[in-house]
Amino acid sequence: MDDLLHIVFYSLPLLPLFYLLYKNLSEKLHQNCYILDYECYMPADDRKLSTKFSGEVIMRNKHLGLDEYRFLLKAIVNSGIGEETYAPRMVFEGRETCPTLHDGIVEVDEFFHDSIDKLMKRTNVSPSEIDVLVVNISMFATVPSLSSRIINLYKMREDIKVYNLSGMGCSASLVSVNVVENIFKTRENVLALVLASESLSSNWYNGNERSMILTNCLFRTGGCAMLLTNKTSLKHKAMFKLRSLVRTHHGGINESYNCCVQKEDDKGFVGFYLGKNLPSAATRAFIENIQNIAPKILPLRELIRFTLVQYATKMRQIWSKSASLPRPAINFKTGVDHFCLHTGGKAVIDAIRQSLNLSEFDVEPARMTLHRFGNTSASSLWYVLAYMDAKKRLKKGDRVFMVSFGAGFKCNSCLWEVMRDLEGNNVWKTFIDKYPKKNLSNPFMEKFGWLHNADADTVSFKDYKIPD
């Protein structure tokens, strides 16, 4: 008994230290960012864009000439997009030339109800339990805001913290994750709902500017709802843990700022402009982002190896007076198991594959997602992640690297750690056995190849019957 009293007595001065250590550890644990679950949106089958119907939509645009048709044909054939992507409902009703505010609201409401309902049911979380709501739909704004619309639809709490993001482009979902991550650093036991989508109804382009009609070929309807938390009690249920996130913004560079812009053309048609300097702006942002995140996610041995090889290459260039030596490449596979790439287009995927020296297996999820769902803007990354999940690639302890690009110009990337073996119960589950597809060729050339040899003086688009 006396020994016990002596231990207690001599330990009293250390109690403040033990308390500080416990508090510091507790705070760090609550600063972790976990994904409990996520739900990718799949519209109804009657919203699928077949080749034949896509041709009919193109033919309906009376402002297009033969040269524009040929340009679109080449773009669609080389896009990597298949026949099962989805478009807004008003396109199927033939009203893309005169969209209304109601069309945009219907489009986002369908996404809200489908994805949020499924996510809440699967996680057994009530809307009243949500502490933080972050919504990013870049090119559609309403009053009250879309986030307020969700709060009204689901009767969420009065003290919920709300963030409504707009104009952030295709990389907005990682911006939203970063917003939630920062909130988790200051608040404990938080549940956050993040919604990433885009509204195409109010942004369908009806003019003939080549730099703007291209977006009609690339962007498709989609969306994702994510449930994030920093509750340590839910750690064992989490799917992913955020390890690192880096955002690169080149809005201060005029060339980068102006390469992706929503604007009116000379005839007053509103659309999304993609400039010829987009590839150079994307490359510049990507390189800077990679330089910043590599030291955070790669092992020290790879960083040392790359530094030594880089130095040796530079010395060889000086000694041989040659500028043609190949640039050394950092091996991201030393710290990354899976690559989740933004489906901005076939060229984007090819460029990242070459830059990071990835295999076809590494970029397969992005290619298949582009083919099946198209570019769904800020939600694209999560369809790619769902593909990996459905293919049972993601095992406990694996590390997933995400990278996305967006207007601004932005490049955002992050690293997730898989917290448990995943079951593959997501948007891909009913048709994942059909993928990967070896043949991703688009049938547009087969059905519309006549445009290449058509004569502008004799061809009549109005009377042409599109083959089945």
C-alpha positions as CSV (number, residue, x, y, z in Angstrom):
1,M,0.0,0.0,0.0
2,D,2.8,2.4,0.8
3,D,4.5,1.6,-2.5
4,L,1.3,2.5,-4.3
5,L,1.0,5.8,-2.4
6,H,4.6,6.6,-3.3
7,I,3.9,5.9,-7.0
8,V,0.8,8.2,-7.0
9,F,2.6,10.9,-5.0
10,Y,5.6,11.0,-7.4
11,S,3.4,10.8,-10.5
12,L,1.4,13.9,-9.6
13,P,3.8,16.4,-11.2
14,L,3.6,14.4,-14.4
15,L,-0.2,14.5,-14.7
16,P,-0.3,17.7,-16.6
17,L,2.2,16.3,-19.1
18,F,0.1,13.1,-19.5
19,Y,-3.0,15.2,-20.0
20,L,-1.3,17.3,-22.7
21,L,0.0,14.2,-24.5
22,Y,-3.5,12.7,-24.4
23,K,-5.1,15.9,-25.6
24,N,-2.6,16.2,-28.5
25,L,-3.1,12.6,-29.5
26,S,-6.9,13.0,-29.3
27,E,-6.9,16.1,-31.4
28,K,-4.7,14.5,-34.1
29,L,-7.0,11.5,-34.3
30,H,-10.0,13.8,-34.8
31,Q,-8.2,15.6,-37.6
32,N,-8.2,12.5,-39.8
33,C,-10.5,12.6,-42.8
34,Y,-12.3,9.4,-43.7
35,I,-14.7,8.5,-46.5
36,L,-17.5,6.3,-45.0
37,D,-19.1,5.7,-48.4
38,Y,-19.9,7.3,-51.7
39,E,-22.6,6.9,-54.4
40,C,-22.2,7.6,-58.1
41,Y,-25.3,8.6,-60.0
42,M,-26.6,6.6,-62.9
43,P,-29.5,8.1,-64.8
44,A,-32.3,6.1,-66.3
45,D,-31.6,4.1,-69.5
46,D,-33.9,6.4,-71.5
47,R,-31.2,9.1,-71.1
48,K,-28.5,7.1,-73.0
49,L,-26.9,8.8,-76.0
50,S,-26.7,6.3,-78.8
51,T,-24.7,7.0,-81.9
52,K,-27.9,7.4,-84.0
53,F,-29.5,9.8,-81.5
54,S,-26.3,11.8,-81.1
55,G,-26.3,12.3,-84.9
56,E,-29.8,13.5,-84.8
57,V,-28.9,16.1,-82.1
58,I,-26.0,17.3,-84.1
59,M,-28.2,17.6,-87.2
60,R,-30.7,19.7,-85.3
61,N,-28.2,22.5,-84.9
62,K,-29.0,24.6,-87.9
63,H,-25.9,26.8,-87.3
64,L,-23.4,24.1,-88.2
65,G,-22.0,23.8,-91.7
66,L,-20.2,20.9,-93.4
67,D,-16.8,21.8,-91.9
68,E,-18.2,21.9,-88.4
69,Y,-19.9,18.5,-89.0
70,R,-16.6,17.0,-90.1
71,F,-14.8,18.5,-87.1
72,L,-17.4,17.0,-84.7
73,L,-17.1,13.7,-86.5
74,K,-13.4,13.5,-86.0
75,A,-13.7,14.7,-82.4
76,I,-16.4,12.2,-81.4
77,V,-14.6,9.2,-83.1
78,N,-11.3,10.0,-81.3
79,S,-13.0,11.0,-78.0
80,G,-12.9,7.5,-76.3
81,I,-16.6,7.9,-75.4
82,G,-19.0,5.1,-76.1
83,E,-22.8,4.8,-76.7
84,E,-24.0,4.4,-73.1
85,T,-23.3,7.9,-71.7
86,Y,-26.1,10.1,-70.4
87,A,-27.5,13.5,-71.5
88,P,-30.0,15.9,-69.9
89,R,-33.6,15.1,-70.3
90,M,-34.4,18.3,-72.3
91,V,-32.1,17.0,-75.1
92,F,-34.3,14.0,-75.6
93,E,-37.3,16.2,-75.7
94,G,-35.7,18.3,-78.4
95,R,-35.5,21.5,-76.4
96,E,-31.7,22.0,-76.1
97,T,-31.9,25.2,-78.1
98,C,-34.2,26.8,-75.5
99,P,-33.4,25.4,-72.0
100,T,-35.2,26.8,-69.0
101,L,-34.3,27.3,-65.4
102,H,-36.7,24.4,-64.6
103,D,-34.6,22.1,-66.8
104,G,-31.5,22.7,-64.7
105,I,-33.5,22.2,-61.5
106,V,-35.0,18.9,-62.7
107,E,-31.5,17.7,-63.7
108,V,-29.9,18.4,-60.3
109,D,-33.0,17.2,-58.4
110,E,-32.8,13.8,-60.1
111,F,-29.2,13.5,-59.0
112,F,-29.9,14.7,-55.4
113,H,-32.8,12.3,-54.8
114,D,-31.1,9.2,-56.4
115,S,-27.7,9.5,-54.9
116,I,-28.4,11.0,-51.4
117,D,-31.3,8.5,-50.8
118,K,-29.1,5.5,-51.7
119,L,-26.1,6.8,-49.7
120,M,-28.1,7.4,-46.6
121,K,-29.9,4.1,-46.8
122,R,-26.7,2.1,-47.2
123,T,-24.8,3.9,-44.4
124,N,-27.8,4.0,-42.1
125,V,-27.2,7.8,-41.6
126,S,-30.1,10.2,-41.3
127,P,-30.0,13.6,-43.0
128,S,-30.5,15.1,-39.5
129,E,-27.1,13.7,-38.5
130,I,-25.2,15.7,-41.1
131,D,-23.1,18.5,-39.6
132,V,-21.5,19.9,-42.8
133,L,-22.9,20.1,-46.3
134,V,-20.6,21.0,-49.3
135,V,-22.2,21.3,-52.8
136,N,-20.2,21.9,-56.0
137,I,-22.1,22.3,-59.2
138,S,-20.0,24.7,-61.2
139,M,-22.2,26.2,-64.0
140,F,-25.6,26.4,-62.4
141,A,-26.6,28.7,-59.6
142,T,-30.1,29.3,-58.1
143,V,-31.6,31.5,-55.4
144,P,-32.0,30.1,-52.8
145,S,-28.7,28.1,-53.4
146,L,-28.6,24.5,-54.4
147,S,-27.3,23.6,-50.9
148,S,-30.3,25.3,-49.4
149,R,-32.5,23.3,-51.7
150,I,-31.0,20.1,-50.4
151,I,-31.5,21.3,-46.8
152,N,-35.2,21.9,-47.6
153,L,-35.7,18.6,-49.4
154,Y,-34.2,16.6,-46.6
155,K,-35.2,18.8,-43.6
156,M,-31.7,19.1,-42.3
157,R,-30.8,20.7,-39.0
158,E,-30.8,24.5,-38.5
159,D,-27.2,24.6,-37.2
160,I,-25.7,22.7,-40.3
161,K,-22.6,24.4,-41.8
162,V,-23.1,24.9,-45.5
163,Y,-20.7,25.6,-48.3
164,N,-22.0,26.2,-51.9
165,L,-19.2,26.2,-54.5
166,S,-19.6,27.3,-58.1
167,G,-17.3,28.0,-61.0
168,M,-14.7,25.5,-59.8
169,G,-14.7,23.2,-62.8
170,C,-13.8,19.5,-63.1
171,S,-11.5,19.5,-60.1
172,A,-14.1,20.8,-57.7
173,S,-14.7,17.6,-55.8
174,L,-11.1,17.6,-54.4
175,V,-11.6,21.3,-53.5
176,S,-14.7,20.2,-51.5
177,V,-12.8,17.4,-49.8
178,N,-10.1,20.0,-48.8
179,V,-12.9,22.2,-47.3
180,V,-14.1,19.3,-45.2
181,E,-10.5,18.3,-44.3
182,N,-9.9,21.9,-42.9
183,I,-13.2,21.8,-40.9
184,F,-12.1,18.5,-39.4
185,K,-9.0,20.1,-38.0
186,T,-11.0,22.4,-35.8
187,R,-14.1,20.3,-35.0
188,E,-14.5,16.8,-33.5
189,N,-17.1,14.1,-34.4
190,V,-18.3,15.6,-37.6
191,L,-20.3,14.0,-40.4
192,A,-20.0,15.8,-43.8
193,L,-22.0,15.3,-47.0
194,V,-20.3,16.3,-50.2
195,L,-22.1,16.5,-53.5
196,A,-20.2,16.9,-56.8
197,S,-22.0,17.2,-60.2
198,E,-22.6,19.5,-63.1
199,S,-25.7,20.9,-64.9
200,L,-25.6,20.5,-68.6
201,S,-29.1,21.6,-69.3
202,S,-28.4,25.3,-69.1
203,N,-25.0,25.1,-70.8
204,W,-25.7,23.2,-74.0
205,Y,-24.0,25.1,-76.8
206,N,-26.1,25.8,-79.9
207,G,-23.6,27.9,-81.9
208,N,-20.8,26.8,-84.4
209,E,-17.5,27.9,-82.7
210,R,-15.2,24.9,-82.8
211,S,-13.7,25.7,-79.5
212,M,-17.1,25.6,-77.9
213,I,-19.1,22.9,-79.7
214,L,-16.5,20.4,-78.5
215,T,-17.9,20.4,-75.0
216,N,-21.2,19.0,-76.2
217,C,-19.2,15.9,-77.3
218,L,-17.2,15.4,-74.1
219,F,-19.4,16.3,-71.2
220,R,-22.1,14.0,-69.9
221,T,-24.6,13.8,-67.0
222,G,-23.3,12.4,-63.7
223,G,-22.7,13.1,-60.1
224,C,-21.4,11.7,-56.8
225,A,-22.5,12.0,-53.2
226,M,-19.8,11.3,-50.5
227,L,-20.1,10.9,-46.8
228,L,-17.0,11.9,-44.9
229,T,-16.2,11.9,-41.2
230,N,-13.5,12.4,-38.5
231,K,-15.3,10.3,-35.9
232,T,-12.8,7.8,-34.5
233,S,-15.7,5.6,-33.5
234,L,-16.5,5.1,-37.2
235,K,-12.9,4.4,-38.3
236,H,-13.5,0.7,-38.6
237,K,-16.4,1.3,-41.1
238,A,-14.5,3.8,-43.3
239,M,-13.5,2.9,-46.9
240,F,-10.7,5.4,-47.3
241,K,-8.5,7.7,-45.2
242,L,-7.0,10.9,-46.7
243,R,-3.2,10.9,-46.5
244,S,-2.3,14.0,-48.4
245,L,-4.0,16.7,-50.6
246,V,-2.3,19.4,-52.7
247,R,-4.1,22.1,-54.7
248,T,-2.3,24.1,-57.5
249,H,-4.0,27.2,-58.8
250,H,-2.6,29.2,-61.8
251,G,-5.4,31.8,-62.0
252,G,-2.8,34.5,-61.8
253,I,-1.4,33.5,-65.2
254,N,-3.5,35.0,-68.0
255,E,-2.9,32.1,-70.4
256,S,-4.0,29.6,-67.8
257,Y,-7.0,31.7,-66.6
258,N,-8.4,32.1,-70.2
259,C,-8.0,28.6,-71.5
260,C,-11.3,27.3,-70.0
261,V,-14.0,30.0,-69.9
262,Q,-17.8,30.0,-69.9
263,K,-18.8,32.8,-72.3
264,E,-21.0,34.0,-75.2
265,D,-19.8,33.6,-78.8
266,D,-20.2,36.4,-81.4
267,K,-23.8,35.4,-82.0
268,G,-24.7,35.4,-78.3
269,F,-24.8,31.7,-77.7
270,V,-23.6,30.7,-74.3
271,G,-21.1,27.9,-74.0
272,F,-17.9,26.6,-72.6
273,Y,-14.7,27.7,-74.4
274,L,-11.7,25.3,-74.6
275,G,-8.6,27.2,-75.9
276,K,-5.7,25.8,-77.9
277,N,-3.4,26.7,-75.0
278,L,-5.3,24.3,-72.7
279,P,-2.7,21.5,-73.0
280,S,0.2,23.8,-72.1
281,A,-1.7,25.3,-69.2
282,A,-2.6,21.8,-67.9
283,T,1.0,20.6,-68.3
284,R,2.3,23.6,-66.3
285,A,-0.2,23.1,-63.5
286,F,0.4,19.3,-63.4
287,I,4.1,19.6,-63.2
288,E,4.0,22.0,-60.3
289,N,1.4,19.9,-58.5
290,I,3.4,16.7,-58.9
291,Q,6.5,18.5,-57.6
292,N,4.6,19.5,-54.4
293,I,2.9,16.2,-53.7
294,A,5.7,13.8,-54.5
295,P,7.7,14.5,-51.4
296,K,4.6,14.0,-49.3
297,I,3.6,10.6,-50.6
298,L,6.7,8.8,-52.0
299,P,9.4,7.0,-49.9
300,L,12.6,8.7,-49.1
301,R,14.6,6.2,-51.1
302,E,12.8,7.1,-54.3
303,L,13.3,10.8,-53.8
304,I,17.0,10.3,-53.2
305,R,17.3,8.1,-56.3
306,F,15.5,10.6,-58.5
307,T,17.6,13.5,-57.2
308,L,20.8,11.6,-57.9
309,V,19.7,10.5,-61.4
310,Q,18.6,14.1,-62.1
311,Y,22.0,15.4,-61.0
312,A,23.8,12.8,-63.1
313,T,21.8,13.6,-66.2
314,K,22.5,17.3,-65.8
315,M,26.2,16.6,-65.5
316,R,26.1,14.4,-68.6
317,Q,24.4,17.2,-70.5
318,I,27.2,19.6,-69.5
319,W,30.0,17.3,-70.4
320,S,28.5,16.1,-73.7
321,K,27.1,19.6,-74.5
322,S,23.9,17.8,-75.5
323,A,20.3,18.9,-74.8
324,S,18.7,15.7,-76.2
325,L,19.2,13.4,-73.2
326,P,16.0,11.9,-71.9
327,R,14.6,13.6,-68.7
328,P,14.7,11.3,-65.6
329,A,11.3,10.2,-64.4
330,I,10.2,9.7,-60.8
331,N,8.7,6.4,-60.1
332,F,5.3,7.0,-58.5
333,K,4.6,3.3,-58.2
334,T,7.0,3.2,-55.2
335,G,4.4,5.0,-53.1
336,V,1.1,4.5,-55.1
337,D,-0.8,1.3,-55.8
338,H,-3.6,2.6,-58.0
339,F,-4.1,5.7,-60.1
340,C,-7.4,7.5,-60.3
341,L,-7.2,9.9,-63.2
342,H,-9.7,12.6,-64.3
343,T,-11.5,11.5,-67.5
344,G,-11.1,14.8,-69.2
345,G,-10.6,13.0,-72.5
346,K,-8.5,10.4,-74.2
347,A,-5.6,12.9,-74.7
348,V,-5.6,13.8,-71.0
349,I,-5.4,10.2,-70.0
350,D,-2.6,9.5,-72.5
351,A,-0.6,12.5,-71.4
352,I,-0.7,11.6,-67.7
353,R,0.2,8.0,-68.6
354,Q,3.3,9.2,-70.4
355,S,4.2,11.7,-67.8
356,L,4.0,9.2,-64.9
357,N,5.3,6.3,-66.9
358,L,2.1,4.2,-66.2
359,S,1.1,0.9,-67.7
360,E,-2.2,0.3,-69.6
361,F,-3.4,-1.6,-66.5
362,D,-2.9,1.6,-64.5
363,V,-5.0,3.8,-66.8
364,E,-7.6,1.2,-67.6
365,P,-10.1,2.5,-64.9
366,A,-10.0,6.0,-66.4
367,R,-10.3,4.7,-70.0
368,M,-13.3,2.5,-69.2
369,T,-15.0,5.3,-67.2
370,L,-14.6,7.7,-70.1
371,H,-16.0,5.1,-72.5
372,R,-19.0,4.2,-70.2
373,F,-19.9,7.5,-68.5
374,G,-17.9,10.2,-70.5
375,N,-16.6,13.3,-68.7
376,T,-18.9,14.0,-65.8
377,S,-16.9,16.9,-64.7
378,A,-16.2,17.1,-60.9
379,S,-17.7,13.6,-60.3
380,S,-15.5,11.8,-62.9
381,L,-12.8,10.7,-60.3
382,W,-15.4,8.8,-58.3
383,Y,-16.6,6.8,-61.2
384,V,-13.0,5.8,-61.8
385,L,-12.6,4.9,-58.2
386,A,-15.8,2.9,-58.3
387,Y,-14.4,0.9,-61.3
388,M,-11.4,-0.1,-59.3
389,D,-13.7,-1.0,-56.4
390,A,-16.0,-3.1,-58.6
391,K,-13.0,-4.9,-60.1
392,K,-12.0,-5.9,-56.5
393,R,-8.6,-4.2,-57.0
394,L,-8.7,-2.2,-53.7
395,K,-7.4,-4.1,-50.7
396,K,-6.7,-2.9,-47.2
397,G,-3.6,-0.8,-47.0
398,D,-3.5,0.1,-50.7
399,R,-2.8,3.7,-51.7
400,V,-4.8,5.4,-54.3
401,F,-3.6,8.5,-56.1
402,M,-6.2,10.9,-57.5
403,V,-5.4,13.8,-59.9
404,S,-7.9,16.2,-61.6
405,F,-7.9,19.3,-63.7
406,G,-10.3,22.2,-63.8
407,A,-11.0,25.7,-65.0
408,G,-9.0,28.5,-63.3
409,F,-6.6,26.8,-64.2
410,K,-6.3,24.2,-61.5
411,C,-4.7,20.9,-60.9
412,N,-5.6,19.1,-57.6
413,S,-4.3,15.8,-56.4
414,C,-4.6,13.6,-53.3
415,L,-3.6,10.2,-51.8
416,W,-6.1,7.9,-50.1
417,E,-5.4,4.8,-48.1
418,V,-7.8,1.9,-48.4
419,M,-9.1,1.1,-44.9
420,R,-10.6,-2.3,-45.6
421,D,-11.1,-4.8,-48.4
422,L,-14.0,-3.4,-50.5
423,E,-17.0,-5.2,-51.8
424,G,-17.6,-3.6,-55.2
425,N,-21.2,-2.7,-54.5
426,N,-21.5,0.4,-56.6
427,V,-22.7,1.9,-59.9
428,W,-20.6,-0.6,-62.0
429,K,-21.8,-3.8,-60.3
430,T,-24.4,-4.9,-62.9
431,F,-22.1,-4.6,-66.0
432,I,-18.5,-4.7,-64.6
433,D,-18.0,-8.2,-66.1
434,K,-18.2,-6.6,-69.6
435,Y,-15.1,-4.5,-68.8
436,P,-12.4,-3.9,-69.8
437,K,-13.4,-3.7,-73.4
438,K,-10.6,-4.3,-75.9
439,N,-12.4,-2.4,-78.7
440,L,-13.2,1.2,-77.7
441,S,-13.7,2.4,-81.2
442,N,-16.7,4.7,-81.8
443,P,-19.2,3.7,-84.5
444,F,-19.6,7.3,-85.5
445,M,-17.2,6.9,-88.5
446,E,-19.2,3.8,-89.7
447,K,-22.5,5.7,-89.6
448,F,-21.3,9.2,-90.5
449,G,-18.2,8.6,-92.6
450,W,-20.0,10.0,-95.6
451,L,-19.3,13.4,-94.2
452,H,-15.6,13.2,-95.1
453,N,-16.4,12.9,-98.8
454,A,-19.5,15.0,-98.9
455,D,-19.8,17.9,-101.2
456,A,-21.0,21.1,-99.5
457,D,-23.0,22.1,-102.7
458,T,-24.9,18.8,-103.0
459,V,-25.2,17.3,-99.5
460,S,-28.5,18.0,-97.7
461,F,-28.4,17.5,-93.9
462,K,-32.1,18.2,-93.6
463,D,-33.2,15.3,-95.8
464,Y,-30.5,12.9,-94.8
465,K,-31.7,9.8,-93.1
466,I,-29.4,8.6,-90.3
467,P,-28.8,4.8,-90.5
468,D,-29.8,2.6,-87.5
